[in-house]
């Protein structure tokens, strides 16, 4: 386990009686060294946890599996998690455990990077702007001839992603499939969890901080990861980020804060207080058009948090993103922590992840629409979030207009249309959505 930070807290809180005192005051939270752990770092550094009467330590974890196991076995009280982790655990894919989330940590924040050699081959397939730079977004259509060439030469085209149920895995698969490159199937019912069945591009797990070195070594030809590990490839001159997840699915949900269902049942006041602190941190990160981002980058660059150079983290965190070296573009929403209701745990976000699990075989058989909705409502705890947000409004720490209208909110976003392949997503109709794709399992399919 990497570093730990602890904070002495003054007992109690100004709002303790109204909300109820925290049942558990000493808490350990885990995270992976990525910029989207920022709400945890800011809630700690700005003493928002302390305001809630909580004594918190925030500890970096070696990888996503270690982090999940730590939450399940109680070594950690909660953690910065991949959105797919609570869903997969609750339905029993991998480790079976009831994990819930009352808080979505961010929108966007990932990108797909390829090696310099692959980029040189892709570039000849791309339309260029008048300034000689590629038109964006770059579709996987430009990568397909490269993958086909690898295949013709008897070579495997390999790409890294961070975990089998990560957003990165599903975004990378989505992008590849939209360009007619098959990313492969899972068949857990047959004991095959490689995700490489029938694949044109072989995807495998690489821990985020190791992505650039693995690319440089030639072990993989590209990867999908969060920041700062795409910008690190640019700084080191070893690869080129070709597309951000914002361009694959505009304002897509990313990480969540996960706790066990048992923990929140035993400690309901604590769960609300943790959520309050995280909401305040997210607000601070986005307020005044990202005015606090430079301060946030300075905090995150410390070794106990992300531990990358200030300039590397700032390259994406302050509203820009550098693709090919020297091609820095304005992407103000590359990292979103609060605006657009980023922190609300929408059921439709959960269902999107579940549709991709079914599309690629992690859910082996058909499930009715209600199965998707029921699982989303079990895992995504809008009730805890709503209580936390309403109490912040009542305390004058937030404004009602900054949140969804809780009186009418259903947990389902309107139909979303801004995907790179033009396919629309209606979270209330998961099976129809699954069946709309050219590549992927459909109703009645089982490997």
N, C-alpha and C positions, 0 to 999 in steps of 0.2 A: 504494500500500500504506500502510495507516495506521501505527500505532505499533508499535515493536518493544521487547521487554524482553529483556535478556540477563543472565546470571548467571555469575559466575566460580565454577568448581567446584574443589574439592580433588580431586586425582586419586584414582581408585580407589574402592572401596566395601568395607564390612565383609564383604560376602558374595560378593566378586568371584570368588574361586577356586571356590566351590561352584557358582555359576551360570555361570561363564565370563565373562571380561571383555567389555565392550561392544566390538563391532567398529568401531562409529562412535560417537564421543563427542560431537561437535558436531552439534546437531540444530536444525532450524527447523520449528516447527509453526504451522499456520494455524487461524484460527477466525473465525466471524461473531459480531457483537455481540449475543449473546443470553444470557440467564441460564444456559441449559443448557451453556454452555462452561465452567461452573464447575469441573469436575474438572481441566481444564488449568490454570486460574488457581491453584487450590489446590495442585496438585502442584508448581507453580512456586514459589508464595509460601511454602509449608511446607517447601520444599527436599527434597521427595521425589525429584525428578529428581537432585538433587545426591547424595542417598544412594545412587543407582544409578551414580554416576560419570559422569553425563551433563551436558554443557554445552548448555543449551537456550535458545533464544529463541522467544517466543510472539508471533505477529504477526496483527493483525486484517486481514481481507481484504475487498475491496469487495463481492463477491457470491459466490454459490455456484459459479458457473461459473469465475470467476477462481480460487477456492480449489481446485476440482477440477483445473483445468489446471496449477496450481502443483504439486500432488502428482504428476500424471502426468509433467510435464517435469523433475521433480527439484529444482525451486526450493524446494519444501517436502518434508520427510521424512515428514510425516503431518499429519492435520488432523481437527478436529471436523467431522463430515460428516452430511448427511441420510442416513438409513438406506437410502434408495433409490439413492443415488449409487454405492456400490460394486457393487450388484446390476445397475443399469442399464449401468454402464461395462463390467462383465465380460461381459454378454450382448450388448453392442454397440448399446444404445439411446442415441443421441447419440454421445459420444466413446467409442471402443473402447479399453479398457485393463483389465488385470487388477488390480483393487483389492480388498483384503481388510480384514476387521476382526477383531481379537482382543478387542474391548472395546465393550460397549454403554454409552453415557454416561448414560442416564437413562430414566425412565418419565414419561409425562404431560408437562405443561408448556405446552400450547397452548390456544388458545381461539378462538371465532368471535365477531367483533364486527360490529355493524351500525350504520349511521348513525342519528342521533337521529330523523330523519324516518321511516325504515323501522321503527325500534323503536316509535314512536308508533302506527304502523299495526298492527304485530304484537301490541301489548299488548291490543288489544280482542279478540283471539282466544284469550287465555290465561286459564286458571283461576287464581284468586288464593287465597292463604292468608288466614287470619283477620286477619293483620296488614296486609293490603292489598298484600303483595308477591307476585310471581308464584311459582307452584309450579315447582320444578325437578325433573328436567331439562326444558328447553324444547325441544320437538321442532320440526323444520322444517315440520310441519303448519301451525304458526302463521304461517310465512313464505309458504306457498303462495298464499293469497289476495292477498298483496302482489305476488308475482311474476306472478300471473295478471292483476292490475290493470295492471301495467306493460305486459304483452303486449297487453292490450285497448286500451291507449292508444298502441300502436305504439312503445313505448320498450323499450330493452334493460336487463335487470337484470344488473349487473356486480359481480363479486366478485374480490378479490385473493387470491393464495396465493404462496408464496415461490419455488417451482421446480416444474417438471413432474413430477419424481420425489420430491417432498417428502412427508413424513408429512402435512403441512398440506393438500396437494392431495387426498390420499386420504381424510383425515378429513372435509374439507369436502364432498367428493363423497359419502362414506358418509352423512353427516348429511342432505344435500339429498335424496339418493335415497330415504332412509328416510321422508321426508316427501312422496314422489311428485313431486319436482322433479328433472328430468333435468339432470345437470351436463355432458353432452356426451361425445362420443367422440373419440379420437385415431385417425388412419389413416396411420401413418408409411409404410406400403407404397404409399400414394398421394401421398406427399409432404405430407400434412396433419398438422402437429404442433401445431395450435392447441388441440386438445382441446375444440372448440366445436361439433362436428357433432351435430345434433339436440338442441341444448341449450336448456333453459328459462332457465338462468342461465349467463351467460358468465364463465368463470374465466380469469384471466390472471395473469402473473407481476408481482409488485411486491416489490422488496427490503424486508426486514423493517423497517429504521429509517424507511423512507419511507411505510409503511402509514398512520399517522395523518394525515400531511399530504395524502396522496392521497385519503383518505376526506373530509377537511375540504374539499378542493377540489371534491368532488362527482364526481370521475373514476370512483370505484367506490362501490357502495352498502353494501359490507361486506367483510370479509376474515377469513382464518384465518392466525394467526401465533403465534410463541412470545413469551414475555415478554422485556422489559417492555412490548411494544408494544400489548397489549390494555389494560393498566392505564394506559398513557399516554393512551389515548382517554378514559378515565374522568376522569383528572386534568385534561385539557384541555377536558372537557365537550363533546366532538365525536361521541361514539359510546357504544354500550352493548355490552359483552360479554354474549352471551346463553347460551353454553354452553361448558364446558371439555371438552377431549378426554377427561379422566377420566370424564366423564358420557356420552361417545359410546362409549368402550371402556375400561372400568376397567383401570388399570395397563397401558396400551399402551406398547410400546417407542417410543423417540424417536430421538435422535441416536446415532451410532457414532463411533469413532475409526478413521479409515481410513489405510492405507498401501498402497503398491504391493506386489504379490506378489514382484516382483524385489527390493525393499528387504528384505523379511523373509527371503527366501532367502539374500541376501548377508550379512544382519546378524541372525541368529536370536537371539543373546544380547541384542542391543540391543532387539529387539522384545519379548522377555520382560521386560526391565528397564523399558521404557516402560510396559508393561501393569501391572507391579507398582506403579509410582508412581501410575498412574491409579486403580487399585483402592484404594490407601491414601487418596487424595484423596476418593474417593466414600464410603469408610467415615467419614472425618472429617466430611463434609457431613451425614451422617444420624445420627451417633452421639448417644447420650443424648437421643433424641427431638428431633432437630434443634437441639440446644443451641448449635451453632456457626453457625447460620444468620445471626445478626446480624453476626458477624465476616465471614462470606462476602459478605453484602450490601455491607458497607463496602468490601471488596476489589473487588467487581464494579462498584461505582459509579464507580471511578476511570476516567479517560478512555481509558487504554490497554486497558481491558477492555470493559465494556458502555457505560459513560459516561452512564448515565441517573441521575436523582436517586435518592438513597438511599431515599426514601419510595416512589417508584414501583416500584423493584425489590422492596422489602420487602413491598409490598402482596400479592404472591403467594408470595414466597420463604419467608416465615416461617410459612406454614400457613393463610393466609386468602386469599380472593379476592373482589374487589369487582365486582359486576355493575353494575346501575344505580347511579348515584351515591348513596351512603348505604346501599346494600344489600350490606354486607360479610358474607360467610359463612365459616364454618370449612371449609377444604378442606386438611386436614393433609397429604394425599398429592398435592397439586397438582404439586409437584416432588419426585420420588424419585430418589435417586442410588445407593443401595446396597441398602436392604432389598428384600425380595421377589425376591432374586437379580437385581436390576436390571442388574448389570454383565455377567452371563453372556450370551454371544452365541448365543441359542437359534436353532436351525434353523427352528423353527416361526414365529418372528418374521420371519425373512427370507422365508419362504414366504407369509406374509400379504401382505407388500408385493407379491410377485410375482403373487398372485391378483388384487390390485387393478389391477396393470398390465394383466393379461389382461382383467379386467372392463371396463376403459375403453378398450381397444384399443391400448395401447402395446405389448403382445404381440399381434400381428395374428392369429395362428392358434393352433389347439389345440396343447397340449403334453401329453405323458403325465405322470402323477403323478411318475414317477421323474425327469423333467427338472427339475421344481421342487426335488425333494430334492437332486439332484446339484449344482445351481447353489448352493443354500443351503450345502451342505457345502464347496464350493470357496471361497466368499466368507467365511463366518462361521467363523473359526478357533478352535474350542473347544480345540484342542490347545495353542495358545499361552497362552490364558487359564488352562487347567488347570495348566500348568507354573508360571505366575506365582503363581496362588493357592496351590498346594501349597508353593511355596518360602516364601511369606509365613507360612503356617501353621508350617512347619518352623523358621522364624526367630523364632517367637513374636510376630509382628506382626499376626496374624489368628487367628481360631478356626475350626476345621473346620465347626462348626455354622452359621457365617455363609454357607456356600457350598452349592451343590448337592452331593449325594453322588456324587462323581466316579466311584466304582466302578460305579454303576448308571445314571448320567445318560445319556439317549438324545439329548438336544438338542431333544426335543419336549415342550412343556408339555401337561398334561392338557387335555381339551376345554374351551374357554373359552366362557362363556355370557353374560357381562355386557356385551352390546352394546345400544345404544339401541333397535335394532329387534327384539331378542329372537332373532336368528339365532345359532346356535352355530357355533364355529369349531374344526375338527379339522385341525391342520396336516399330518397324515399322509394326508389325503384332499382335496387342493387342488381337483381338478376337481368333486367333489361339492359343495364349498363354493361355487365359482364359479356352479354351476348353481342354487344355492338362492335367488338373489336375483331379485326381480321386475324390477328395472331393471339392465341391464348385459348384455354379451355372454355367451353360453353356448356349450356344446359345439356345434361345427358352424357357429357364427356367424363371418362375416368381412365387414367393411364393404366 
